[in-house]
Amino acid sequence: MEAQQNGTARVNGAARPAETPEQRSDPEGGQFSFSAEPSLEQIRRLQAEFTEERDWSQFHQPRNLLMALVGEVGEVAELFQWRGEVSEGLPGWSDSDREKVAQELSDVCIYLVELAEKCRVDLPQAVLRKMELNRRKYPASKVHGSAKKYTEYTD
C-alpha cells in the first residue's frame, strides 16, 4: 500500500479509489468491516519509510512513541467529551466530526503499530494470543451479558 492522494489509494503500485466506511457497511446500519488493505504490515512499512525519509528514528523510540500514543488517545477522547453516550456509527455527527475521529484514530493506529515494531511485538500474533487468553478468562457460558472482571466470577 502506498500513500493515498486525491481519494485514490495505491496498493502494490496500482491506483484504486479509496473506500469510505459507508462503502463497507450496510447503509441501514448493518455489519461494518475494515477494508482488506492496508494490512498492519503494510502500515508498518509505510510508517517506517515515512520516519526514515525524515530522519526521525532518533525521536521514535519506545518511550517517545508511547507518550505520543497516549496524547493521540487523549485527542480521540476530546472529540467524545461532553457528548453523552454515543451510539455505534456516530449517528447525528457531521461529516467533519467523523473525519476528525478518523484522523485521530489513524494517529493512534500509526503510533501503536510503530511502538509494536520498536518493541519487536508481532501485533497480529499477539492479538490472537490475547484473544485466546480472554476466551479462557471470560467463557461465554459464564459471563454472558455481564461486565464483571474475571476475578469476580466463581466456578
N, C-alpha and C positions, 0 to 999 in steps of 0.2 A: 504494500500500500504506500503510495506516495502522497504528497500534500494535496489538500483539497483546495481548489480555486474556482471561483465563479459558480458554485453549486455543482462542480464536477469533481469526483474522486478519481484518482489514478491508482489502479490496482494492478501490480505487475506490469506497469507501463501502458496499460490500456485505460483510456478515459471512459468513464461512465457517469451518468447523473448520480449525484449524492441522494440517498434516500432520506426522507424525513420520517419521524416516528409515526406520522399518520399513514404513511405508505406501508408500514409494517404491522399495523394493528387494524382490527375491525373498526370501522367508523362508528359503530353502535357501542363502542366501549368494550369490545371483545379482548381476546388474549393478545398481549404485547409480546414481541420478540425482538431481540437485537439483530442487526444485520450480520451477515456471516463474516464480513471483513470490515475493518482490520482485526486480526487476531491480537491477543496480548503480545505475542512475539513480534508482530509487525509494529505495534505501538512502541514496544521497547526499542526496536531498531530505529524507528523514526525519531524518537526522543534522543537516543544515543547519538545519532547523526546531527541532530539539531544542537545538542550540547557540545559535541566535538567541533563543529564548524565555528562555534563562538568561543572556544577555549574556556568553557565553563566547568569542566570536570573538577577543577580545583575547588569550586564552590559547591559542587553537588556530591557531598559526602553524606553518609547516613544521617548524622545528627541534623545537618542543614536541611536535608530533604524531609526529614520528619517534621521539623519546625514549619517548613513551607506547607506540608500536607495539612498540619493542624490549622494553619492560617486559612487555607482554602476551605476546609470543612467549616470554619467559622463564617466564611463568606457565604456558603450554602445556607447555614443556619440563619444568617441575617436576612436572606430572602424569604424565609418562612416565619420570621419573628413577627409577632402581633397579628398573625392571620387566623389564629384559632386552629381548629382541626382542619386539615386539608385532605380532601378525598383523592383517591387514586385517579391519575390522569390530569390532575390540577384543573378541574372544571372552574370556569369563571376567570382564569388567569389570562392576561393578554399575551399575544404572541411575543411581545418584547420581554415580558417577565419569564415566559417559558424559555426563551433564548438565553436569558441571564442564568437560569437554572442549568441549562445545557452547558454553557460556558464554564460555570463554576464546578459542575460535576466532572467535566472534562479535565480541568486542572487537578482535581482530586485524583482522578484515574491516572493521569500522567505522572504525578508525583508518587503515587502508590506503586506503579509499575517500576519507576526508576529506583525507588527505595528497595523494592524487592530485588532488583538487579544488583544493586550495591551490596545488599546483604546476602547475595547468592541464594535467594529463595526462588525456586521454580514455582511461581504463584499458582498456575493452574493445577499442578500436582498437589500443592499444599492445600488448596481449596478442596480438592477431592478427599484428602485425608481428614481435613477438619469436618467436612460434611458427614463422613462415616463416623467419626467420633461423636458428633452431635446426634446422629441416629441412635447410637448406643446410649447416650446420656438422656435422650428425650424420646423414648419409644412411643410411637403414636398411640398405642393401646393404653398407655399410662397417662399421657399428657394432653390428649386431645381436648382442645378448647380451653386450656389453662395456660396462664402466663407465669406460673411459679418457676423458680430456679430449680435446677436438677437436684440440688441438695435438700430441697423441701419435700421431695417425694419419698414415700415409704414403700417397701416391697409388699 
